[in-house]
């Protein structure tokens, strides 16, 4: 890519994306994707229950009870074992994040003072391979 012309009487015919350095192009695409995701809303519990009810010919109220029971079972299992697999959807795991010491750290070229944080357990979800393939 050539650099953008400095002083020109006529506008450059190339689209503005071509002015970006090659290293910044993926970053710009990621920012564009994040803006697109902000506007999207997730399906509600009621909407999900309705969809499952029509697909399986079960009452919507029964589907709601199933989702509530599933949430309770997953919560107890993740607390007990630290890992639960929802077949065809995802695997939910817990991970122990280590404690961080207080001090000064350089972030983005600036020195910041950070507080000490205790060790904590975080919950992560990993989609199954079939779901990952949908987005390739």
Order of alpha helices (4+ residues) and beta strands (2+ residues): alpha-alpha-alpha-beta-beta-beta-beta-beta-alpha
